[in-house]
Amino acid sequence: MKAATLRGVFLLAVAVLFLGCSKPQAPATSGTNGQNGSPRPTIVFMTDFGTANDAVAICKAVMIGIAPDARIMDITHQVTPFSIEEASRFLTGVTPYYPAGTVFVAVIDPGVGTSRKAVVVKTKKGQYFVLPDNGLVSAVVERDGLEAAHEITNTGWMVGDKISSTFHGRDIFSPAGAHLAAGWDYTLAGPAVQELVHLTPKVATVTEKGIDGEIIGLDDPFGSLISDIPGDEFKKLGYNLGDKVTVLLDKKPFTLPYQKTFMEVPVGDPLLYIDSRGRVGLALNERNFSQVHKIAPPVPLSIPKKGAPLKGK
């Protein structure tokens, strides 16, 4: 018995030593789905649903139910209701920072339930867009090129036997985006679309006397004004940093310095600057320009050439 006991203890010690020296299994790489180290699929989501109800949460639940490994990132759900132009601007600004293979689901859809198409669009950059065919993706396609577009008609890409006439975000766009993230072939969503609806946003007009543009949005929560005047065009008007610029904003004259950043003027003072997207912006340092001056887009903005009179003067 003693010999058998000693032999058992010896074998147990050898086994423990072997396990202690064996190489532990490496954990799955961070940011992957654990399957051959392939990157986790990413869905980037944007709506005008707001956050006062359950619509966004329901859409995300649908996505996760179909593609549980997907990461869902938000652009915003505070798009001005029905504003395709604003949503297009946000989408165009965000997409360059995401890689090929990213799935964008955008639901700003004033035509929900009508004959407008629900589509999957693939750009030549290799990104996918699931959205209504209402011009929302126009600017991205113009910049990145169009590989193909398909209408979503395959009921296998949808949720439920009955599609709501007012909540395609839940029933069509969310499941379609999740199926793409799960690796489904986008050409199976439905028939090819030969021509997408094109959105033609208003652009600033350059004249011999200056630039006529428009305030197109607010940089919330700060209340700074965003214009459609390109910074490069403004710089051609002759102003130097530190110069006073008199503009016509909502048909009223405003004089403010052209500065590089906010703290170059006293707290509460105005400035004209080139924003991070390369557009002319108007702001108050540590104050809300929109609220203080009661300016809400869209309103006209005119900037004369340096030394020229204001428009109409």
C-alpha positions as CSV (number, residue, x, y, z in Angstrom):
1,M,0.0,0.0,0.0
2,K,2.8,2.4,0.8
3,A,4.5,1.8,-2.5
4,A,1.2,2.4,-4.4
5,T,0.6,5.5,-2.4
6,L,4.1,6.9,-3.1
7,R,3.7,6.1,-6.8
8,G,0.3,7.9,-6.9
9,V,1.8,11.0,-5.2
10,F,4.7,10.9,-7.7
11,L,2.4,10.8,-10.7
12,L,0.3,13.7,-9.2
13,A,3.4,15.8,-8.7
14,V,4.5,15.2,-12.3
15,A,1.0,16.1,-13.6
16,V,1.0,19.4,-11.6
17,L,4.5,20.2,-12.9
18,F,3.5,19.6,-16.5
19,L,0.4,21.8,-16.2
20,G,2.4,24.5,-14.5
21,C,5.0,24.6,-17.3
22,S,2.5,24.4,-20.2
23,K,1.8,27.6,-22.1
24,P,-1.6,29.2,-21.1
25,Q,-4.1,29.9,-23.9
26,A,-3.9,33.5,-25.1
27,P,-7.1,35.5,-24.6
28,A,-9.0,36.7,-27.7
29,T,-7.5,39.9,-29.1
30,S,-9.2,43.0,-27.8
31,G,-11.6,44.5,-30.3
32,T,-12.2,41.2,-32.1
33,N,-15.0,38.7,-32.1
34,G,-12.6,35.9,-31.0
35,Q,-13.1,34.0,-34.3
36,N,-9.7,33.8,-36.0
37,G,-8.9,37.3,-34.7
38,S,-11.3,38.9,-37.3
39,P,-12.4,42.4,-36.4
40,R,-15.7,42.9,-34.7
41,P,-18.3,44.3,-37.0
42,T,-19.2,47.9,-36.3
43,I,-22.6,49.5,-36.9
44,V,-22.7,53.3,-36.7
45,F,-26.3,54.5,-35.9
46,M,-28.0,57.9,-36.5
47,T,-31.6,59.0,-36.2
48,D,-33.8,62.0,-35.5
49,F,-35.7,59.9,-32.9
50,G,-34.4,61.8,-29.9
51,T,-33.9,60.2,-26.5
52,A,-37.3,60.8,-24.9
53,N,-38.8,57.5,-26.0
54,D,-37.8,53.9,-26.5
55,A,-37.3,53.9,-30.3
56,V,-33.5,53.9,-30.3
57,A,-33.3,51.2,-27.7
58,I,-35.7,49.0,-29.7
59,C,-33.6,49.4,-32.8
60,K,-30.4,48.5,-31.0
61,A,-32.1,45.4,-29.5
62,V,-33.1,44.3,-33.0
63,M,-29.5,44.7,-34.2
64,I,-28.0,42.9,-31.3
65,G,-30.5,40.1,-31.7
66,I,-29.2,39.4,-35.2
67,A,-25.6,40.4,-34.8
68,P,-24.6,39.9,-31.1
69,D,-20.9,40.5,-31.8
70,A,-21.5,43.9,-33.4
71,R,-20.4,47.1,-31.8
72,I,-23.0,49.8,-32.1
73,M,-21.7,53.4,-32.2
74,D,-23.9,56.5,-32.2
75,I,-23.4,59.6,-34.3
76,T,-26.4,61.3,-32.8
77,H,-30.1,60.8,-32.3
78,Q,-30.7,64.5,-32.0
79,V,-30.8,65.4,-35.7
80,T,-33.4,68.2,-36.2
81,P,-36.5,66.2,-37.0
82,F,-37.0,65.6,-40.7
83,S,-33.8,67.5,-41.6
84,I,-32.2,65.3,-44.3
85,E,-29.7,68.1,-45.1
86,E,-28.4,68.3,-41.5
87,A,-28.2,64.5,-41.2
88,S,-26.3,64.4,-44.5
89,R,-23.8,66.9,-43.1
90,F,-23.3,64.8,-40.0
91,L,-22.9,61.6,-42.0
92,T,-20.4,63.1,-44.4
93,G,-18.4,64.5,-41.5
94,V,-18.2,61.2,-39.6
95,T,-17.6,58.6,-42.3
96,P,-13.9,59.4,-43.1
97,Y,-12.9,58.3,-39.6
98,Y,-14.3,54.7,-39.9
99,P,-12.7,51.9,-41.9
100,A,-13.9,49.9,-44.9
101,G,-16.6,47.4,-43.8
102,T,-18.3,49.7,-41.4
103,V,-22.1,49.6,-41.6
104,F,-23.9,53.0,-41.2
105,V,-27.6,52.9,-40.4
106,A,-29.2,56.3,-40.8
107,V,-32.9,56.8,-40.2
108,I,-34.1,60.4,-41.0
109,D,-37.1,59.4,-43.0
110,P,-40.0,62.0,-43.4
111,G,-41.2,59.8,-46.3
112,V,-41.6,56.6,-44.2
113,G,-44.4,54.4,-45.4
114,T,-44.5,56.0,-48.9
115,S,-43.1,54.8,-52.2
116,R,-39.6,56.0,-51.3
117,K,-37.1,53.1,-51.3
118,A,-35.2,51.6,-48.4
119,V,-31.7,50.9,-49.7
120,V,-28.3,49.4,-49.0
121,V,-25.5,51.5,-50.6
122,K,-21.9,50.4,-50.9
123,T,-19.3,53.0,-51.6
124,K,-16.0,52.5,-53.4
125,K,-14.4,53.0,-50.0
126,G,-16.0,49.7,-49.0
127,Q,-18.4,51.2,-46.4
128,Y,-22.1,50.2,-46.3
129,F,-25.1,52.5,-45.8
130,V,-28.6,51.4,-44.8
131,L,-31.0,54.2,-45.2
132,P,-34.0,55.7,-47.0
133,D,-33.4,56.7,-50.6
134,N,-34.0,60.4,-50.0
135,G,-30.6,62.0,-50.7
136,L,-29.2,61.4,-47.3
137,V,-26.1,59.6,-48.7
138,S,-25.6,61.9,-51.7
139,A,-22.6,63.8,-50.4
140,V,-20.8,60.7,-49.2
141,V,-21.3,59.0,-52.6
142,E,-20.1,62.2,-54.4
143,R,-16.9,62.1,-52.3
144,D,-16.2,58.4,-52.1
145,G,-17.8,57.0,-55.2
146,L,-20.6,54.5,-55.6
147,E,-20.0,50.8,-56.1
148,A,-23.6,49.7,-56.1
149,A,-27.0,50.1,-54.4
150,H,-29.8,47.6,-53.8
151,E,-33.3,48.2,-52.6
152,I,-34.3,46.2,-49.5
153,T,-37.2,44.1,-50.6
154,N,-36.1,40.6,-49.3
155,T,-38.3,39.9,-46.3
156,G,-35.6,37.8,-44.9
157,W,-33.7,41.0,-44.1
158,M,-36.6,42.4,-42.2
159,V,-38.2,41.8,-38.8
160,G,-41.7,40.5,-38.2
161,D,-44.5,39.3,-40.5
162,K,-46.1,42.7,-40.6
163,I,-44.0,45.8,-41.4
164,S,-45.2,48.9,-39.7
165,S,-45.9,51.8,-42.0
166,T,-44.3,54.3,-39.5
167,F,-41.4,52.5,-37.9
168,H,-39.1,51.2,-40.7
169,G,-36.2,52.0,-38.3
170,R,-37.1,48.9,-36.3
171,D,-38.6,46.7,-39.1
172,I,-36.3,47.3,-42.1
173,F,-33.2,49.5,-41.5
174,S,-32.0,48.0,-38.2
175,P,-32.3,44.3,-39.2
176,A,-30.8,45.0,-42.6
177,G,-27.8,46.8,-41.0
178,A,-27.4,43.9,-38.6
179,H,-27.5,41.3,-41.3
180,L,-24.7,43.2,-43.1
181,A,-22.7,43.3,-39.9
182,A,-23.2,39.5,-39.6
183,G,-21.6,39.0,-43.0
184,W,-24.6,38.7,-45.3
185,D,-24.1,39.6,-49.0
186,Y,-25.6,43.0,-49.6
187,T,-26.6,42.1,-53.1
188,L,-29.2,39.7,-51.7
189,A,-31.2,42.5,-50.0
190,G,-33.1,43.1,-53.2
191,P,-32.8,44.4,-56.8
192,A,-30.1,46.8,-57.9
193,V,-31.0,50.5,-57.9
194,Q,-29.7,52.2,-60.9
195,E,-30.1,55.8,-59.7
196,L,-30.3,57.2,-56.2
197,V,-32.2,60.3,-55.2
198,H,-29.8,63.2,-55.2
199,L,-29.8,65.9,-52.6
200,T,-28.7,69.3,-53.8
201,P,-27.9,71.4,-50.7
202,K,-27.7,75.2,-50.9
203,V,-24.2,76.5,-51.2
204,A,-22.7,79.9,-50.6
205,T,-22.4,82.3,-53.5
206,V,-19.2,84.1,-54.2
207,T,-19.6,87.5,-55.9
208,E,-17.3,90.3,-56.8
209,K,-18.4,92.1,-53.6
210,G,-18.1,89.2,-51.2
211,I,-19.9,85.9,-50.2
212,D,-23.6,85.3,-49.6
213,G,-24.3,82.2,-47.5
214,E,-26.5,80.9,-44.8
215,I,-26.3,79.7,-41.2
216,I,-27.1,76.0,-41.6
217,G,-26.8,74.7,-38.0
218,L,-25.7,75.2,-34.4
219,D,-22.7,73.7,-32.7
220,D,-24.7,72.6,-29.7
221,P,-24.6,72.6,-26.8
222,F,-22.4,75.8,-27.2
223,G,-24.8,77.6,-29.5
224,S,-22.1,78.7,-32.0
225,L,-23.4,79.3,-35.5
226,I,-22.3,77.0,-38.4
227,S,-22.4,78.5,-41.9
228,D,-22.1,77.0,-45.4
229,I,-19.3,79.5,-46.2
230,P,-16.0,77.6,-46.9
231,G,-13.1,78.9,-44.9
232,D,-10.9,78.9,-48.0
233,E,-13.3,81.2,-49.8
234,F,-13.5,83.6,-46.8
235,K,-9.7,83.9,-46.7
236,K,-9.8,85.2,-50.3
237,L,-11.8,88.2,-49.1
238,G,-8.6,89.8,-47.7
239,Y,-9.0,89.6,-44.0
240,N,-6.1,88.9,-41.6
241,L,-6.3,87.4,-38.2
242,G,-7.2,90.1,-35.7
243,D,-9.2,92.2,-38.3
244,K,-12.6,93.4,-37.5
245,V,-15.2,92.0,-39.9
246,T,-18.7,93.5,-40.3
247,V,-21.2,90.9,-41.5
248,L,-24.9,91.0,-42.3
249,L,-26.5,88.3,-40.2
250,D,-30.2,87.7,-40.5
251,K,-30.3,91.2,-42.2
252,K,-28.6,92.8,-39.2
253,P,-25.0,94.1,-39.1
254,F,-22.6,92.5,-36.7
255,T,-19.0,93.5,-36.2
256,L,-16.7,90.9,-34.7
257,P,-12.9,90.1,-34.9
258,Y,-11.6,87.3,-37.1
259,Q,-9.7,85.1,-34.6
260,K,-8.2,81.6,-34.5
261,T,-9.7,80.4,-31.3
262,F,-12.2,81.4,-28.6
263,M,-9.9,82.6,-25.8
264,E,-8.4,85.3,-28.0
265,V,-11.4,87.5,-27.1
266,P,-12.8,88.3,-23.6
267,V,-15.5,86.1,-22.1
268,G,-18.8,87.0,-23.6
269,D,-17.3,88.7,-26.7
270,P,-18.0,87.6,-30.3
271,L,-15.6,86.3,-32.9
272,L,-15.6,84.9,-36.4
273,Y,-13.5,81.8,-36.9
274,I,-12.9,78.9,-39.2
275,D,-14.3,75.8,-37.5
276,S,-12.9,72.3,-37.4
277,R,-14.7,71.3,-40.6
278,G,-13.3,74.3,-42.5
279,R,-16.4,76.5,-42.4
280,V,-16.9,80.0,-41.2
281,G,-18.4,80.1,-37.7
282,L,-19.7,82.8,-35.4
283,A,-19.4,82.4,-31.6
284,L,-19.3,84.1,-28.2
285,N,-16.5,83.1,-25.9
286,E,-18.1,80.9,-23.2
287,R,-21.6,82.1,-24.1
288,N,-24.3,80.9,-26.4
289,F,-24.5,83.1,-29.6
290,S,-27.8,81.6,-30.7
291,Q,-29.5,82.3,-27.4
292,V,-28.0,85.7,-26.7
293,H,-28.8,87.1,-30.2
294,K,-31.9,85.0,-30.8
295,I,-30.6,83.5,-34.0
296,A,-31.8,80.1,-35.2
297,P,-31.0,78.5,-38.5
298,P,-31.6,78.9,-41.3
299,V,-30.8,82.6,-41.7
300,P,-28.8,84.5,-44.3
301,L,-25.2,85.5,-43.8
302,S,-23.3,87.9,-46.0
303,I,-19.6,88.8,-45.7
304,P,-18.2,91.6,-47.9
305,K,-14.7,91.8,-49.2
306,K,-12.3,93.7,-46.9
307,G,-12.9,97.4,-47.4
308,A,-16.2,96.9,-49.3
309,P,-19.5,98.1,-48.0
310,L,-22.1,95.8,-46.6
311,K,-24.6,94.3,-49.0
312,G,-27.3,96.9,-49.7
313,K,-25.4,99.8,-48.2
